[in-house]
């Protein structure tokens, strides 16, 4: 593969799955009649004994993308790790502006979950994963509130068949500049977004 350049390609599957596990809110991408469909949903990785494992997810049954999620349909998912603008000012040598990022692309085939209890089970497992090591909430399989929800969602799994890690963090620079770019990427994730979020909430109008 000539693109991205070799030094921007991740060659270790475990590193790609680390992105998936730490940034599970992803883009689901499909197409029908040359029209792309994209939905942003959480997708949780599970190892099932196959070569690459699977993703589990669910989607609103009224989402038009559902029409593309047929059994064994091929889909692409994109998981977005940290990214940021890199100013030449941060380097110890003379450079040009760039953008660094850590993304994971997974391709696979769809398996639709027809059994309601199976869909509930994925919701329980996803909730457990997303709550993390110190959960403050636990979703029960027999929670009656799920009975009112289950008819309005489509549960599915994606058997992973191919993967790409698109990791760009100044690998072509000197070791000192790579470290400076790494610190800039870390720092960019720590910025205060409270003013931005407050403004979006204030200016958002619901019809």
N, C-alpha and C positions, 0 to 999 in steps of 0.2 A: 504494500500500500504506500503510495507516494504522498497521500494527504490523510491526516496531518503528518508533518515530518516525524521521522522515527523517534526523535527525542521528545515529542509531544504525545506519543502513544504509550499507554500503560500496558505492560506485558504480563502483569500478575493479576489473575482473576480475584484473588482475595482482596487486593487493593480496590478493585472496582466494587466489590460487594460491600466493602467498608463504607464507600460513598452511599450506596443504596441504603444501608442500615442507619446511617447517620442523617441522611436527608431523604426520608421516605415519601415526601410530597413531590410527586413527579408528573410528567406529561405523558398521557396515553395518546399515541398517534396512529390513526388508521386512514384508509382512503376508500372511496367508492365512486366509480365513474369519474375519475380524475379530480374528485373533490376531497380535499383533506379534512379530517375531523380531529380535533384536539380537545382533550378534557384534562383538567388538573385534579388529580385525586391521590390520596395516600395509597401506596402499594407496598406491601410487606414481603420481604424475602423469606423463604423457607427452604431448607434443604430436605429433599424427599428421596434421596438415594440415587437420583439421576445425575448425569454429568454436571449440569450447572444449577440444578434446583429449579424453583418456581417462584412466581410472585402471586400473591393473593390480593383480591380487591373486590369492590362492588361499585356499581354505578346506578344512577337514577334511571328507572325504566323508561321515562319519558325523554331522556337525552337522545337526540337524533343519532348520536354515534352508536347507539345500541344496534342499529340496523347493520352495522359493519362487524359486530362481534358475534359472528357465527362460529360454530364448532370448527376448530382447526384453522381459523382465520389467522393470518400473519399480522402481527402488530409490532410497533416500536415504542419503547418507553425511554424517557430521558430523565435522569436524576441530576439535580443541580447542586453541586457542592459550592464552596465559597468562590467568589470571583471579585475582581476589582481592577480599576485603572491603575497602571503603574507609571508614575511620572518619572521622566529622566532625572529629576532632581534627587531621587532617592539613591541613585547608583553612585559608586565610587569612580566609575569611568564614564566616558561620554557615550550616551545611548539615545535612542529614539523612544517616543511614547509607545506604550503597548497595553494590552489587557491580558491579565492572567486569570486562569480558571481551572476548576477541577470538576469535570462532568463525566457521567457514566451513561452509555447507551446500551440498552438490552433489547434484543429482538427475540420473539418467540411466537408460539401458537396458543390459541385460546381454547380453554376447556370450560364450558358453561356448567354451572352448578344448578341442577334442577331440583334437588331435594332441599326443602326449606331448612331442615335441621343442619344440613351441611353448610348452608349460607350463614346461619346463625353461628355455627362453630367458627367460621372464618372471622366473623365480627368479634367474637370473644377472643380469638387468638390475636387479631390485629390490635384490639384494645389493650390486651396484656402487654404486647410488644411496645406500643406507643406510650404506655404509662411509665415504662422504664424500670430501672432496678428498684426504685422505691415508690411503688404505685400508691396513689391516693384513692384510686377507684378501681373496682373490679366488676366487669360485666358478667352477669350470670346467664348461662344458656337458657334458663327457663324464665328470664325476665319477661313479664307479660307485655311490656311496652314494645318489645321486638315483634310481637304478633301483629301489631298494628302497622309496623313498618315494612315487614318482610315482603309484602305483596307489591311494594313500590320500588324495589331495587332488584338489580340483576347481579348475582354473585358469579365470579369467574376466577379462574386461575390462568396464569401464563407460563407455559413450559418454556424455559429459556433455551434457545437454540444457538445464539450468537451474542457476542458482547464486544464493546469497545470502551476503552478508557481514554478520554480526551483530557490530558493533564498538561496544562501549559503554565509553567512557573519559572520562566527564565532559565531553562536548562542549558541554553546555548551561551550563557554568560559565564564570567569568571566566578569562582567559588564565593568570593566576597560579595559579589553582586547578587548571586543566587540567594544568599542568606538575607541580604537586604530586601529582596523581593518577597521572600517568605515572610519576613516580619511585617512588611506592608500589607500582605494578604491577611495575616492574622489581625493586624490593627484595624483593617477595614471592616472586619466582622464585629468589632466592639463599639462601633459608633452608635451614638444615641439616636434612635428613630422616633422618639416620642413626639416631637414636633410634627414630623411628617405624618405619622399615623393620626394624630389629633386633627390635622388639617383635612386629611382624606375623609375622616369620619364626619367632620363638620360640613364639608362641601358635598357629601354624597346625598343625592336625592332619590328617594324611592317613590315609584309611581303607584 
